[in-house]
Amino acid sequence: MNIKVKGGQVLEGEITPSGSKNSAVAIIPSTLLFDKPVFLENIPDITDVDKLITILRMFGSKIDWNKSKCTMKIDNAKVALENISKEDLGTMRGSSLLWGPMLARFGKIEFGKRPAGCNLGYRTLSPHYQAFEDLGSEVSESDTGISMNRKKAEGGDIWLTEMSPTATENVLMLATALKRATRIYNAASEPQVQDLCNFLVSSGASISGIGSNTLLVEGSKYLKSGGYKLLPDHYEIATFLALGAATGGRVKVNNAMPSFFTPIIRVFSKFGIEIYYKDEAAIVEAGQKIKIISDEARKILTIKAHPWPGLPVDILPLFIPISLLARSGQVLFHNWMYEAGLFWTNELGKLGANIVMCDPHRVITISGNGLRGAIMDAPYIIRAVVAMTMAAMISKGESIIRNADSVNRGHPHFVKNLQKLGASIEEIRE
């Protein structure tokens, strides 16, 4: 899929974000812990969810997904390992979040290749393996695949080697089935981790420390099936606010979770952008002038991603096109997590952007150049496509973003939602 974008646009209107993509790809696998139907609301219509439920259906899950109502009913009463091959589990990186609940339910799993994902760079899975081993599980890796067995796993105190949301979620799901309590140190606390915790608690699990970096999970708790509504997607909320600010329009985002947005709004403020809340809606007013507010002791502004509650690494790309709108100034963007997370910024050079690649983790944007339309090639990175779209909207003339399919992994109906805000944008399918 290609996306054609007309430049010089001003977006205006009201939008409601979809359910959290990262919550969905954790909570849906967690339903393997239940032997009765679970009803979920606010499920986003994205390709990563599509792939995940395809795998679950191979297990024998009965899934009724009403995409128009964003609801999903999952019945895992008759799931079995025999229904799926170990190669099937490597079709997407998100399938790694099946490991914890599969170990909890079946006791052992095997898969033939590492789960794939976007091309951000090397994304180690060792924190998952180490955490499972620290809980007493056996993990064996060979040329033909990886096998895991929790026969000797009991629980206890463990330290995650990395503050990884997916590793934290995997341990949480496995810990619910273990005999002893599990205390997780260095746990991630992102909104999607909190969402999974709250879902499990609503189903009868005992989890304390939610929202902190130390979680305590009481094992052997019976989980009762019921219903749960996923959080809105904070990445999508930030995306709509950034698009409104960049194009100079007034955009109102409903269900915008003010309690989660203090660190993100602070980054907007470094570009002179004010966002205010009215009840649960976030509003960026029209006509705000973008400027770069440099750090006091330096002439350059530094925007660096951090683990939650800092700026999420997936939101950092949204501020790169915004930085190019200022009349003058420089911004250093630092993606410490992925060594290929910023290579795509070379494509913005086709628009006339002045961007210097310092090393695989850092780029400097130098504002002041006018942007003009061009043809760009998107990597398989969700927010890179979003940032390219934003850059195209603030350029003169027309742009085409080729191979933009990855945006559908995280943003349901991305182009249609922008059209609702008045964007001149269309999908081109060959």
URGI-V892582 format. One record per residue. N is the residue number from 1. SS is DSSP state (alpha for helix, beta for strand, coil for the rest). OMEGA is omega in radians with two decimals (NA if undefined). Layout:
N;SS;OMEGA
N;SS;OMEGA
This chain:
1;coil;3.00
2;beta;3.09
3;beta;3.08
4;beta;-3.02
5;beta;3.03
6;beta;-3.10
7;coil;3.09
8;coil;-3.04
9;coil;3.01
10;coil;-3.13
11;coil;3.10
12;coil;3.06
13;beta;-3.05
14;beta;-3.08
15;beta;3.07
16;beta;-3.11
17;coil;3.09
18;coil;3.05
19;beta;-3.06
20;coil;3.07
21;alpha;-3.09
22;alpha;3.02
23;alpha;-3.09
24;alpha;-3.07
25;alpha;2.99
26;alpha;-3.07
27;alpha;3.12
28;alpha;3.05
29;alpha;-3.10
30;alpha;3.12
31;alpha;3.02
32;alpha;3.12
33;alpha;-3.03
34;coil;3.08
35;coil;3.08
36;coil;-3.04
37;coil;3.08
38;beta;-3.11
39;beta;-3.10
40;beta;3.10
41;beta;3.10
42;coil;3.10
43;coil;-3.12
44;coil;3.12
45;coil;-3.09
46;coil;-3.05
47;alpha;3.12
48;alpha;3.06
49;alpha;3.09
50;alpha;-3.10
51;alpha;-3.11
52;alpha;-3.12
53;alpha;3.02
54;alpha;3.10
55;alpha;-3.13
56;alpha;3.10
57;alpha;3.04
58;alpha;3.07
59;alpha;-3.04
60;coil;3.10
61;coil;3.00
62;beta;-3.01
63;beta;3.08
64;beta;-3.08
65;beta;3.08
66;beta;-3.04
67;coil;-3.13
68;coil;3.12
69;coil;3.13
70;coil;3.14
71;beta;3.13
72;beta;3.04
73;beta;-3.08
74;beta;3.10
75;beta;-3.12
76;coil;-3.08
77;coil;-3.01
78;coil;3.12
79;coil;-3.13
80;coil;3.13
81;alpha;-3.07
82;alpha;-3.06
83;alpha;-3.02
84;coil;3.11
85;coil;-3.12
86;coil;3.08
87;coil;-3.12
88;alpha;-3.05
89;alpha;-3.12
90;alpha;-3.03
91;coil;3.12
92;coil;-3.13
93;alpha;-3.13
94;alpha;3.13
95;alpha;3.06
96;alpha;3.11
97;alpha;2.99
98;alpha;-3.01
99;alpha;-3.12
100;alpha;3.14
101;alpha;3.08
102;alpha;3.07
103;alpha;3.12
104;alpha;-3.04
105;alpha;-3.00
106;alpha;3.14
107;coil;3.12
108;beta;3.11
109;beta;3.02
110;beta;3.03
111;beta;-2.93
112;coil;3.12
113;coil;-3.14
114;coil;3.07
115;coil;-3.13
116;coil;3.12
117;coil;-3.14
118;coil;-3.03
119;coil;3.10
120;coil;-3.09
121;coil;-3.10
122;coil;-3.13
123;coil;-3.01
124;coil;3.05
125;coil;-3.09
126;alpha;3.09
127;alpha;3.09
128;alpha;-3.10
129;alpha;-3.11
130;alpha;-3.14
131;alpha;3.11
132;alpha;3.13
133;alpha;3.13
134;alpha;3.08
135;coil;3.11
136;coil;3.12
137;coil;3.04
138;beta;3.12
139;beta;-3.11
140;beta;-3.12
141;beta;3.12
142;beta;3.12
143;coil;-3.07
144;coil;3.12
145;beta;-3.10
146;beta;3.08
147;beta;3.13
148;beta;-3.12
149;beta;-3.10
150;coil;-3.07
151;coil;-3.09
152;coil;-3.11
153;coil;3.13
154;coil;-3.05
155;coil;-3.12
156;beta;-3.14
157;beta;3.11
158;beta;3.04
159;beta;3.04
160;coil;3.14
161;coil;3.13
162;coil;3.13
163;coil;-3.02
164;coil;3.09
165;alpha;-3.08
166;alpha;3.09
167;alpha;3.08
168;alpha;-3.12
169;alpha;3.12
170;alpha;3.13
171;alpha;3.11
172;alpha;-3.07
173;alpha;3.10
174;alpha;-3.05
175;alpha;-3.13
176;coil;-3.08
177;coil;-3.06
178;coil;-3.05
179;coil;-3.07
180;coil;3.04
181;coil;3.10
182;beta;3.06
183;beta;-3.07
184;beta;3.04
185;beta;-3.10
186;coil;3.12
187;coil;3.01
188;coil;-3.09
189;coil;-3.13
190;coil;-3.14
191;alpha;-3.12
192;alpha;3.07
193;alpha;3.09
194;alpha;-3.14
195;alpha;3.09
196;alpha;3.12
197;alpha;-3.11
198;alpha;3.06
199;alpha;-3.12
200;alpha;3.10
201;alpha;3.12
202;alpha;-3.13
203;coil;3.07
204;coil;3.11
205;coil;3.08
206;beta;-3.13
207;beta;3.09
208;beta;-3.11
209;coil;-3.09
210;coil;-3.11
211;coil;3.11
212;coil;-3.14
213;coil;3.02
214;beta;-3.11
215;beta;3.08
216;beta;-3.12
217;beta;3.05
218;beta;-3.09
219;coil;3.05
220;coil;3.06
221;coil;3.09
222;coil;3.13
223;coil;3.13
224;coil;-3.14
225;coil;-3.14
226;coil;-3.13
227;beta;3.13
228;beta;3.10
229;beta;-3.11
230;coil;3.04
231;coil;2.95
232;beta;-3.11
233;coil;-3.08
234;alpha;3.05
235;alpha;-3.13
236;alpha;3.08
237;alpha;3.12
238;alpha;3.14
239;alpha;-3.12
240;alpha;3.10
241;alpha;3.13
242;alpha;3.12
243;alpha;3.09
244;alpha;-3.12
245;alpha;-3.08
246;alpha;-3.10
247;alpha;3.10
248;coil;-3.11
249;coil;3.08
250;coil;-3.12
251;beta;3.09
252;beta;-3.14
253;beta;3.14
254;beta;3.08
255;coil;-2.94
256;coil;2.97
257;coil;-3.10
258;alpha;-3.10
259;alpha;-3.13
260;alpha;-2.89
261;coil;3.13
262;alpha;-3.13
263;alpha;-3.13
264;alpha;3.12
265;alpha;3.09
266;alpha;3.11
267;alpha;3.05
268;alpha;-3.08
269;alpha;3.11
270;coil;3.06
271;coil;3.12
272;coil;-3.09
273;coil;3.10
274;coil;3.07
275;beta;3.11
276;beta;-3.10
277;beta;2.96
278;beta;-2.97
279;coil;-3.11
280;coil;-3.12
281;beta;3.05
282;beta;-3.06
283;beta;2.95
284;beta;-3.07
285;coil;-3.09
286;coil;2.96
287;coil;3.13
288;coil;-3.11
289;coil;-3.13
290;coil;3.06
291;coil;-3.13
292;coil;3.14
293;coil;-3.02
294;coil;3.03
295;coil;-3.01
296;coil;-3.03
297;coil;-3.08
298;coil;3.11
299;coil;-3.09
300;beta;3.06
301;beta;3.10
302;beta;3.05
303;beta;-3.07
304;beta;3.06
305;coil;3.13
306;coil;2.94
307;coil;3.12
308;coil;0.29
309;coil;3.03
310;coil;3.14
311;coil;3.12
312;coil;-3.10
313;coil;-3.12
314;coil;3.13
315;coil;-3.11
316;coil;-3.11
317;coil;-3.11
318;alpha;-3.06
319;alpha;3.14
320;alpha;3.06
321;alpha;3.13
322;alpha;-3.12
323;alpha;-3.11
324;coil;-3.10
325;coil;-3.11
326;coil;3.12
327;coil;-3.14
328;coil;3.10
329;coil;-3.14
330;beta;3.11
331;beta;3.02
332;beta;3.08
333;beta;-3.06
334;beta;3.02
335;coil;-3.05
336;coil;-2.96
337;coil;-2.99
338;coil;-3.08
339;coil;3.05
340;coil;-3.02
341;coil;-3.09
342;coil;-3.14
343;alpha;-3.10
344;alpha;-3.12
345;alpha;3.04
346;alpha;3.14
347;alpha;3.12
348;alpha;3.05
349;alpha;3.09
350;alpha;3.09
351;alpha;-3.08
352;coil;3.13
353;coil;3.11
354;beta;-3.07
355;beta;-3.14
356;beta;3.06
357;beta;-3.11
358;beta;3.11
359;beta;-3.07
360;coil;-3.07
361;coil;-2.99
362;beta;2.99
363;beta;3.03
364;beta;3.03
365;beta;3.13
366;beta;-3.03
367;coil;3.10
368;coil;3.11
369;coil;3.00
370;coil;-3.13
371;coil;3.12
372;beta;-3.05
373;coil;-3.13
374;coil;3.04
375;beta;-3.14
376;beta;3.11
377;beta;-3.06
378;coil;2.96
379;coil;3.13
380;coil;-3.12
381;coil;-3.00
382;alpha;-3.02
383;alpha;3.02
384;alpha;3.10
385;alpha;3.12
386;alpha;-3.12
387;alpha;3.09
388;alpha;3.10
389;alpha;3.11
390;alpha;3.13
391;alpha;3.11
392;alpha;-3.12
393;alpha;-3.12
394;coil;3.10
395;coil;3.03
396;beta;3.11
397;coil;-3.02
398;beta;3.11
399;beta;3.02
400;beta;3.08
401;beta;-3.08
402;beta;3.10
403;coil;-3.05
404;coil;-3.03
405;alpha;-3.07
406;alpha;3.13
407;alpha;-3.14
408;alpha;3.06
409;alpha;-3.02
410;coil;-3.09
411;coil;3.11
412;coil;3.02
413;coil;-3.04
414;alpha;-3.09
415;alpha;-3.14
416;alpha;3.12
417;alpha;3.10
418;alpha;3.08
419;alpha;3.08
420;alpha;3.12
421;coil;3.07
422;coil;-3.11
423;coil;2.98
424;coil;-3.03
425;beta;3.12
426;beta;3.05
427;beta;3.06
428;beta;-3.13
429;coil;-3.10
430;coil;NA
